[in-house]
Amino acid sequence: MLASYLCENGCTPKRGERRHNDPDEKKREYFEKYDLGKIREIKESEIPYWYPKDRMMHAPEEQECWGVKWRAGTSNFRTVDELFTKRNLWALAAYLETTNKTELFQDFLLFVFTSILFKSSRMMAHNKDGIGRIQKGTYYIPQISHDIHVGKFMQEALGDMLSGYSQITLKKSNLLISSSDSRVLRIPTSSVDYIFTDPPYADTVQYGELNFVWETWLDLDTNWHDDEIIVNAFRDKTEKDWETMMMQAMTECYRVLKPGRCVSLCYHDTSEGTWALVQDIMAQAGFIVEKTDQAVYINSATKTTNQYFSDKVTKRDLVINFRKPKPGEAAAAILLTGDEDKTTFGEKARRIVRDYLGAHPGSTKDRIYDEVVSRMVRKGQMEAHNFDELLRSAAEEVKTPVMKTLFEPEEPNLFGTHEISRWYLKETELVLHDDAENAREEVAAEKIGAFLKDFLGKNPGDEGVHYSNLFEFYIYAVTDKPRRQLTDLLPDYFYTTEKGTWRLPASEEEERAKRDARARGLGRRVKRYLAQLAQGAFIPEQERPSDATLAEWIRHCKRAGLYEQGKLLFEKGGLNPDALSEETMVDVEEDYQVCARMLAREASEPKRRGRRTEE
Ligand SMILES: C[S@@+](CC[C@H](N)C(=O)[O-])C[C@H]1O[C@@H](n2cnc3c(N)ncnc32)[C@H](O)[C@@H]1O
């Protein structure tokens, strides 16, 4: 143990150090008498001020782990006060009590308090250079802590704050800051001119857990965690919950915005999954992408090590603008207004069913119905139409077993609860017979192709373009968007590289292969077949793909970066290699190996999702 002291009443030396094992006998004696003596005195006394003793995250007493940020050994403190040495706890509590009695600048002083709170904790690691540092985004308590001088740090923080404050020119204005659940805003409908939002992305930063210590010290409400939009396994908050809650928050933004006005959404992610999801959420909430010539970025001042060395992670924060359409302004998606005559309505609704089942084969009727209804501006119109008839015109019903466990179906019973009806597109619906939509897809693919060419021309070292760059381009430059998701569209036109990036067809033959696959609706076909297999649907013999077809599908999947699908087709698709020629058999084996290898590589790479934290 090392004590570093400063003599404040004129004694010499003014500044010094002494250790528990100091070679200087006198220093050792003083260390024992004064330094340890002081700590003993503190230990034996009771802190005469209030400080928080809350159980972390209000977890039950008998349960050691309190959240996903809990770690055995390094982050296993039980209560908030256990995160601090008694000495600093005392100093912080004394400061807080004085501040709470101060009327003038109380918020300002509390802000200063929060700025040094974690540095005053046992999380402050002692480094060889004598400087204390803490790891952000965790509750990591190092083996050797640096117990700071709370008063001195407070003084420094006050100085910094004052110099910052003197630079703020806006001292008074009609501002209202409110912190509440963004899913239920107490703001009138269509009354807001502009929204800027920086929502939490999935599980990257555990704001709720990491704020808890601050909130208890400030005596704020610490029971808001049910409302937190986050993925947190400890609190059973799944990705699905995140999606639902984000959807609620964005729907609320939509409600309060004036028609024609924008919401700017901050995005810190390169993850394909979330990009597509966010786009979906915004579209479902009713927003349309605002056309701008240029994307707006917020450059973060500091970069993570990853950001310096990898081209795959975010280098900047992207700001995407979405607009609440004005009445009568059609969104890119099919919009049912309820004013259509029966034929037009039927056509539009059938297209929705088709799109939805193309993307989600094997959905149940209620999900398909929800999809159609949710796209109607005026709900309740469905009753006037025969949904069953509509559904049957595009899809067929297949009874699939309800599984008791992963491998075991439910016993048949009289109520029929051992079976569930799923819907798959009819064979005839797998190829797109919609000229306008086909043309839209062609134009989009052409623009993306030109972008790929241009990008690769400017970056000759790159084999392909990362999905996030394509997506960025797509949302801004492809104005008349096809109804399919970009993730579904890309494999129909382009190829993936070994790195998982996208490239143009490299030869006339490759180009033809894609055209052919499109004409036969290969992407939808494979998706439908795999869903049927996974859901245990009965597939009539004439609809089963032949071995040669399966081999062709596996090749398609490999080339389109659909490795999971390729692997599944080979392993579970019912392929009988003996029925193939030797050459095809070798090819299909090789395609399968590529899929499996790419999947293994993806799995071993860290999950690229959400914002990365520093340090
Ligand atoms: C990405 S952070 C925003 C960071 C902020 N822009 C900044 O630079 O400091 C997302 C924030 O959303 C908050 N949040 C989570 N669920 C919420 C909800 N239901 N309503 C409002 N905010 C929520 C999180 O606690 C977190 O503070």
The ligand as an SDF file (V2000), in Angstrom:
LIG
                    3D

 27 29  0  0  0  0  0  0  0  0999 V2000
  -27.5420    5.9350  -27.6940 C   0  0  0  0  0  0  0  0  0  0  0  0
  -28.0640    6.5340  -26.1390 S   0  0  0  0  0  0  0  0  0  0  0  0
  -28.1990    8.2490  -26.3700 C   0  0  0  0  0  0  0  0  0  0  0  0
  -26.9020    8.9130  -26.1150 C   0  0  0  0  0  0  0  0  0  0  0  0
  -26.9320   10.4220  -26.2550 C   0  0  0  0  0  0  0  0  0  0  0  0
  -27.3190   10.8400  -27.5740 N   0  0  0  0  0  0  0  0  0  0  0  0
  -25.5530   10.9570  -25.9230 C   0  0  0  0  0  0  0  0  0  0  0  0
  -24.7910   11.2650  -26.8300 O   0  0  0  0  0  0  0  0  0  0  0  0
  -25.2280   10.9740  -24.7370 O   0  0  0  0  0  0  0  0  0  0  0  0
  -29.6890    5.9490  -25.9980 C   0  0  0  0  0  0  0  0  0  0  0  0
  -30.3980    6.4030  -24.7400 C   0  0  0  0  0  0  0  0  0  0  0  0
  -31.7710    5.9620  -24.7830 O   0  0  0  0  0  0  0  0  0  0  0  0
  -32.1860    5.6780  -23.4520 C   0  0  0  0  0  0  0  0  0  0  0  0
  -33.4350    4.8730  -23.4410 N   0  0  0  0  0  0  0  0  0  0  0  0
  -33.5940    3.5380  -23.3390 C   0  0  0  0  0  0  0  0  0  0  0  0
  -34.8960    3.2170  -23.3000 N   0  0  0  0  0  0  0  0  0  0  0  0
  -35.6010    4.3760  -23.3710 C   0  0  0  0  0  0  0  0  0  0  0  0
  -36.9850    4.7060  -23.3890 C   0  0  0  0  0  0  0  0  0  0  0  0
  -37.9360    3.7680  -23.3060 N   0  0  0  0  0  0  0  0  0  0  0  0
  -37.3280    6.0160  -23.4590 N   0  0  0  0  0  0  0  0  0  0  0  0
  -36.3780    6.9850  -23.5540 C   0  0  0  0  0  0  0  0  0  0  0  0
  -35.0470    6.7300  -23.5530 N   0  0  0  0  0  0  0  0  0  0  0  0
  -34.6610    5.4520  -23.4650 C   0  0  0  0  0  0  0  0  0  0  0  0
  -30.9710    4.9720  -22.8870 C   0  0  0  0  0  0  0  0  0  0  0  0
  -31.0150    4.9420  -21.4700 O   0  0  0  0  0  0  0  0  0  0  0  0
  -29.8360    5.8520  -23.4420 C   0  0  0  0  0  0  0  0  0  0  0  0
  -29.5800    6.8910  -22.5650 O   0  0  0  0  0  0  0  0  0  0  0  0
  1  2  1  0
  2  3  1  0
  2 10  1  0
  3  4  1  0
  4  5  1  0
  5  6  1  0
  5  7  1  0
  7  8  2  0
  7  9  1  0
 10 11  1  0
 11 12  1  0
 11 26  1  0
 12 13  1  0
 13 14  1  0
 13 24  1  0
 14 15  1  0
 14 23  1  0
 15 16  2  0
 16 17  1  0
 17 18  1  0
 17 23  2  0
 18 19  1  0
 18 20  2  0
 20 21  1  0
 21 22  2  0
 22 23  1  0
 24 25  1  0
 24 26  1  0
 26 27  1  0
M  CHG  2   2   1   9  -1
M  END
$$$$
